[in-house]
Amino acid sequence: MGNFVLQDLIDKGPAMRTVSLPRGRQTLHTMPTSSGYEIREGSGYDWDGRKRGQTPFTVLQYCISGHGNLRYENRTYRVGPDETLLLLVPHNHRYWLEDDGRWEFFWISMNGQEALRIQQAILSVTGPVIKLKPDTINHLASCCSRLVNGAETPGSASAVAYEAAMVLYDDVFGSHPSFGGEYRTMQQVLSHIDGNLDKNLSVDDLAAVAGLSRAHFSRIFAANEGLPPAEFVLQKRLRQAAKLLTTAATMPIKEVSVRCGFEDPNYFSKVFRRLYGINPSEFRSTGMYPSMRVSKS
């Protein structure tokens, strides 16, 4: 692609765009939330990953020149030219400039189930500071430029964001076959979960689908999805139950329970209340869309 793509982004000068999906539209699996190119100076630039709301999103930020500071959990980094930040929000991190600091960068932020899944998988093997190939940087710069200057419809914006996520995926996993194999294994397990929510999905069964030992599978799954397998399956079942409660109004709650893998209706009601704050019948009466009440994906 050549360096001209990144240089063109720089030559056009600082610019940014906030992207939002129109109210009432179908949720997209990958959707940009903001993108842009900036030059920032001084301590006024300061982001705390615990103070940016509870809606999950990712930040991909490439440093062109200057330096910034990153505290990620209990480690501090000095982020400089040709290094890329990859962060999830909400999370225990902070990135900032000192009083005399200067940072030139472009960024793409996005949300959506697939964007979060892919970038969480990448983060689990690379950490928050990544060294990407020059062609990858230029491709990401192209995505950033198209998001800032075009991609007017939700579908076109989603396509560009997904392209950026896939470029990042290819750079990281394409040169690490074992990492790519693990990711593909997890996709197979996730597809099995989605297609069998009404059946037994024990950790041993899922490990068998993955072809891994229980302990190894549990470690990889938690690193990729952010939750232990049993908790992930439970939340999947509860979200499916919430969907049925709001879209199948005549289906008895006991049947909803069985279809989502809960043989004991009392246990179903108990764990449903734990996640959504109300019992299934109350949830159905509110007509509230499920994702509005989930506190953690």
C-alpha positions in Angstrom: 0.0 0.0 0.0 3.0 2.3 0.5 3.7 5.1 3.0 1.7 7.6 1.1 -1.5 6.5 2.9 -0.3 7.5 6.3 1.4 10.6 4.9 -1.8 11.7 3.3 -3.6 11.3 6.6 -1.0 13.5 8.3 -1.0 16.1 5.4 -4.7 16.7 5.8 -4.1 17.8 9.4 -5.9 17.0 12.7 -9.4 15.7 12.2 -11.8 13.4 14.0 -15.3 11.9 13.7 -17.6 10.4 16.2 -19.8 7.6 14.7 -23.1 6.5 16.2 -25.7 4.0 15.1 -29.1 5.6 14.7 -31.5 4.8 17.4 -33.7 1.8 16.7 -31.3 0.3 14.2 -30.2 -3.4 14.5 -27.1 -3.9 16.5 -24.0 -4.5 14.4 -21.3 -6.9 15.4 -18.6 -4.4 14.6 -19.2 -0.6 14.7 -16.7 2.3 14.9 -17.4 4.8 17.7 -14.7 7.4 16.8 -11.7 7.8 14.6 -9.2 10.5 13.9 -5.7 12.0 13.7 -4.5 14.3 16.4 -1.4 16.1 17.8 -1.8 16.6 21.5 0.4 18.5 24.0 0.5 18.9 27.7 -1.2 17.2 30.7 -4.7 18.0 29.5 -4.6 14.7 27.6 -5.5 12.1 30.1 -7.8 9.0 29.8 -8.7 6.6 32.6 -10.2 3.3 31.4 -12.3 3.0 34.6 -14.0 6.4 34.0 -15.3 6.1 30.4 -18.7 4.5 31.2 -19.7 0.8 31.3 -20.4 0.2 27.6 -17.6 -1.9 26.3 -15.4 -0.6 23.4 -11.9 -0.9 22.1 -9.2 1.7 21.4 -6.6 1.1 18.7 -4.1 4.0 18.7 -0.9 4.3 16.6 1.9 6.6 17.7 3.4 8.6 14.8 5.8 10.8 16.8 6.3 11.9 20.4 5.7 9.8 23.4 2.8 9.0 25.8 2.6 7.1 29.1 0.5 4.0 29.7 -0.3 2.4 33.0 -1.8 -0.9 32.3 -2.9 -2.7 35.5 0.3 -2.7 37.5 2.8 -2.0 34.7 3.9 1.3 33.2 4.9 1.8 29.5 6.5 4.6 27.6 4.8 4.5 24.2 6.7 5.9 21.3 6.9 6.1 17.4 5.8 3.0 15.5 4.1 1.5 18.6 0.4 0.8 18.8 -1.9 0.8 21.8 -4.7 -1.7 22.0 -7.0 -1.3 25.0 -10.5 -2.4 26.1 -12.8 -0.2 28.1 -13.9 -0.5 30.9 -10.5 -1.7 32.3 -7.9 -0.7 34.8 -5.6 1.4 32.7 -4.7 5.1 32.1 -2.8 6.8 29.3 -1.7 10.4 29.5 0.8 13.1 28.6 3.1 14.9 31.0 3.1 18.7 31.2 5.8 19.0 28.5 4.7 16.0 26.5 3.7 15.8 22.8 2.0 12.9 21.1 1.0 12.6 17.4 -1.2 9.7 16.6 -4.2 8.3 14.8 -6.8 6.1 16.3 -9.9 3.9 15.7 -12.3 3.0 18.5 -15.1 0.5 18.0 -17.6 -1.7 19.7 -19.8 -4.7 18.9 -19.6 -8.3 19.9 -17.2 -9.4 17.1 -14.9 -6.4 17.4 -14.6 -7.0 21.2 -14.0 -10.7 20.7 -11.3 -10.3 18.1 -9.4 -7.6 19.8 -9.7 -9.2 23.2 -8.1 -12.4 21.7 -5.3 -10.2 20.2 -4.7 -8.4 23.5 -4.5 -11.7 25.4 -1.4 -12.7 23.4 0.3 -9.4 22.6 -0.4 -7.2 25.6 -1.4 -3.6 25.3 1.5 -2.3 23.2 2.1 -3.9 19.8 4.7 -3.5 17.1 2.8 -3.8 13.8 4.2 -4.2 10.2 4.4 -1.0 8.1 1.8 -2.3 5.6 -0.6 -2.9 8.5 -0.1 0.6 9.8 -0.8 2.1 6.3 -3.9 -0.1 5.9 -5.1 1.0 9.3 -4.4 4.7 8.3 -6.5 4.1 5.2 -9.4 2.8 7.4 -9.0 5.8 9.7 -9.1 8.2 6.8 -12.2 6.6 5.3 -14.0 6.7 8.6 -13.2 10.3 9.1 -13.9 11.5 5.5 -16.5 9.0 4.3 -18.4 5.8 5.3 -21.6 7.7 5.6 -24.0 4.8 6.2 -23.9 2.5 9.3 -23.2 -0.5 7.0 -20.3 1.1 5.3 -18.8 2.4 8.6 -19.2 -1.1 10.1 -17.5 -2.6 7.0 -14.4 -0.3 7.4 -14.2 -1.0 11.2 -14.4 -4.8 10.5 -11.7 -4.4 7.9 -9.4 -2.7 10.4 -10.0 -5.5 12.9 -9.2 -8.1 10.3 -6.0 -6.3 9.3 -4.9 -6.3 12.9 -5.9 -10.0 13.2 -3.8 -11.0 10.2 -0.7 -9.1 11.4 -0.8 -10.7 14.8 -2.1 -14.2 14.2 -0.9 -14.6 10.6 2.7 -14.8 11.7 1.9 -17.0 14.7 0.2 -20.2 13.5 -0.3 -21.5 17.1 -2.1 -18.3 18.1 -4.3 -18.5 14.9 -5.0 -22.1 15.6 -6.2 -21.3 19.1 -8.4 -18.5 17.8 -10.0 -20.8 15.3 -10.5 -23.4 18.0 -12.4 -20.9 20.1 -14.6 -20.0 17.2 -15.5 -23.6 16.8 -16.4 -23.8 20.5 -18.4 -20.6 20.4 -20.4 -21.9 17.4 -21.1 -25.1 19.3 -22.3 -23.1 22.3 -24.6 -21.0 20.2 -26.1 -24.0 18.5 -26.7 -26.1 21.7 -27.9 -23.7 24.4 -30.7 -26.2 25.2 -28.3 -29.1 25.7 -25.6 -30.0 28.2 -22.6 -27.7 27.9 -20.3 -28.7 30.7 -16.7 -27.5 30.7 -15.5 -31.1 30.0 -17.8 -31.3 27.0 -16.5 -28.0 25.6 -12.9 -29.0 26.2 -13.7 -32.1 24.2 -15.0 -30.0 21.3 -11.8 -28.0 21.4 -9.7 -31.2 21.6 -7.9 -29.8 24.7 -7.5 -30.8 28.3 -10.0 -29.1 30.7 -7.3 -27.0 32.4 -5.7 -25.8 29.1 -9.0 -25.1 27.5 -10.3 -23.1 30.5 -7.2 -20.9 30.4 -7.4 -20.2 26.7 -11.2 -19.6 26.8 -10.9 -17.1 29.7 -8.1 -15.3 28.0 -10.1 -15.0 24.7 -13.6 -14.3 26.1 -12.8 -12.6 29.4 -15.0 -15.1 31.4 -14.6 -18.7 32.6 -16.4 -21.1 30.2 -19.2 -22.0 32.7 -20.0 -18.3 33.4 -19.9 -17.5 29.6 -22.4 -20.2 28.9 -24.6 -19.1 31.7 -24.7 -15.5 30.4 -25.3 -16.7 26.8 -28.3 -18.7 28.1 -29.7 -15.8 30.0 -29.4 -13.5 27.1 -31.2 -16.0 24.9 -33.9 -16.3 27.6 -34.3 -12.5 27.7 -34.7 -12.5 23.9 -37.4 -15.1 24.0 -39.2 -13.4 26.8 -39.4 -10.2 24.8 -40.1 -11.7 21.3 -42.2 -14.8 22.1 -44.8 -13.3 24.4 -47.0 -16.4 24.5 -44.3 -18.9 25.3 -44.6 -20.1 28.9 -41.7 -19.1 31.1 -41.1 -22.8 31.9 -40.6 -23.5 28.2 -38.3 -20.6 27.9 -36.3 -22.0 30.8 -36.0 -25.5 29.1 -35.1 -24.1 25.7 -32.2 -22.1 27.2 -30.8 -25.1 29.1 -32.3 -24.6 32.5 -34.1 -27.8 33.7 -35.0 -26.2 37.1 -37.3 -23.1 36.7 -36.5 -21.9 40.2 -32.8 -21.9 39.4 -33.5 -20.1 36.1 -35.4 -17.4 38.0 -32.6 -17.0 40.5 -29.8 -16.6 38.1 -31.9 -14.4 35.8 -32.6 -12.0 38.6 -28.8 -12.0 39.4 -28.0 -10.7 35.9 -31.0 -8.5 35.1 -32.1 -7.4 38.6 -35.7 -8.7 38.1 -37.3 -12.1 37.7 -38.4 -13.4 34.2 -42.1 -12.5 34.5 -41.3 -9.0 35.6 -38.8 -8.7 32.8 -41.4 -9.8 30.2 -43.9 -7.2 31.5 -41.4 -4.3 31.1 -40.8 -5.2 27.5 -37.2 -3.9 27.9 -34.6 -4.9 25.3 -32.1 -7.3 27.0 -28.8 -5.5 26.3 -30.1 -2.4 28.3 -29.9 -4.4 31.5 -26.7 -6.4 31.1 -23.9 -4.9 33.2 -21.1 -7.0 31.6 -20.6 -8.7 28.3 
